[in-house]
Amino acid sequence: MRRHSLPLSLLAALVPLSLALTACGGSSAADSGATAADGGGSKVTLSVGDQKGGFESLLRAAGELDELDYSIKWSTFTSGPPLLEAVNAKAVDIGGVGNTPPVFAAGAKSKVTVVAASHGSSAGEAILVPKGSALQSPAELRGKKIAVAQGSSAHFQLIASLEQAGLKLTDVTVNYLQPADALAAFNSGAVDAWAVWDPYTSQVLRTGARVLTSGEGLVNGLGFQVAAPAALEDPAKSQAIADYLKRIQRAQDWVYAHPEEWAKVWAKETGLPYEVAFDAVKRSNGTRVTVAVDDAAVASEQKIADTFTELKLIPGKVVFKDFVDTRFNRDLPPSTTAPRTYGKDS
């Protein structure tokens, strides 16, 4: 589905791709395809889990896959949870996910380690209602049907939004649906609202839907790079990981400085219309800042873990700091550093 100039009336019919860089919820399996970056036949190969239109595309567009002294083997996944399953199984050395999949992996006692973080705008984390909906505030969601991907960052954003409105998860009917099915349910009226992330938010807003509430000021906006402990224990792979993380930082800087160029690449890689991709870049994708995995980040993730434990959605107590390695923090800014923003005319 590489369509780039579909009329807006057809946008709602598009089956969305599980490509978001920071949300990544779901339970689908990995794509069997994998490619290698130019590595000059080096002895070290870093296996990286990715999603369509994700870090491989980003690094390549920013020129950060040039002059590597190691190889990268890319494996494509549909979402964060199966990517972390692959990390746990040592099939992948490192991969990027949103703020909630690591909590569920930790709850499952998976062998995963958070090694890096980024902070972006949470404006793309939203509860959406269809065009013509009578709903005007989150408090009016009582008794309504809401679609969300279980274990995704949108899942926590939904819980937090309901709590802020004085509601509990049990006050609504939650339909656990992956984005493709959620979009169909949203468009058909089978659900009253949809909790989701960018680029789905940007896609649906162009069909006349609107934001009932977003995650701004409510969720932490963090995304993480998660590695296999075995890879971190290997000196050569650990050195490659350190270099890879620096390249991601530079690539995120490049995206902020070149939003139109990245939107064109992203649209081509994913099949999103350029206008949707550009909206998502300005709203959330291009706002990310590489930050330290510090005490504040750990505390924020611990809150997410405790919330899901209280709801009995993950078994037992999770001590999130036990799944963190701070060796790559370097001189990075704190995790509370404000995301970047684009001007109205940018």
C-alpha positions, 0 to 999 in steps of 0.5 A: 500500500504505497499510496501517496496522493489519495483523496482525504475521503479515502484516508479512513479506509486505509489500513494503518501500519503498526509503525509508530516509533514510541507507542508500539502496542500489540501481540503480532509476530515479527516479520521474517525479513531482515537486511544488513547495513553496510558494515564492511564485512566486520566481525561484529553484527548488531541485530536490531529490532525495528518497525516499518518506517522506523529507525532503519529508515530514519538513520538511512535518511539522516546519513547515519548508516554510513561508515559503520565499523560493524554490521547491522542486521535489521528485523522488522516487527509489527509492534513493541511487545513481540520485539521485546519477546525477541530481545528476551529470546536473544534473537535481537540485541536491541530495539526501540519501543514506547513507554509501556511495553518495557513494563509488561516485559518486566512484569513477565520477568523477561531478560531485557534491559532499558539502555536509552531514552527519548522524550517527545510530545504526547500530543499524538497520544490521544482519545479520538471521537468520530466526526459528529460525536456528541462527546465533549469531555472525558467525563462523558465516556462513562458507559461508552465503548473505547478501542485501545491496543492492550499493553500500548502506551495508549492503554496507559494514557486511556487509564490516566485520562479516565482517572483524571476525569474521575472515572475508572477503567471499569466505568467504560467498555474497553475493546482491546483491538490492534489499530487495523481492527480499531480503525474499522470499529471506529469508522463503523460506529462499533466503538464510541472512541479510540485511544491511539498514538501517532501517526494514527492520530494524524491520519484520523484527524484528517477525516474529520475526527477530533481529539477528546483529550490528549496525553499532554501533561498526563503521560511521560512521553518517553520512548526507550531503546531496550537491549538483551543483557547478553549483548551488553555483556559482550564488549564488542556488541556493547561498543557497537550499541554505544555507537548506535545510540549516538547515531540515533541521537544525531538522527533525531536532531536531523529530523527536527531540522528537516521535518519536510524531508523526513516526512517524505521519506516516512510517507514513502516507507509506510504508504502514508499520505505525505500530509499525514506524515508531515502532521505526525512529524510536527505533532510528535515524531519530530519533537523527540529529544534524546535524554538520560535514563535517570531516576525521574524516568525510572520513577515515571515508569514505576508509576505505570508499572504500579498502575497495571499491577493494581489493575491486575493487568500484569502479575505481581510487583515490578521493580523497574530500576532492576531492568535499567542500565545507565552506562550509556547516559553520558552527559545527556540532559535529564528525562524531564527535558521539554520536547521540541516544538515546531512553530505554527508556520513550520 
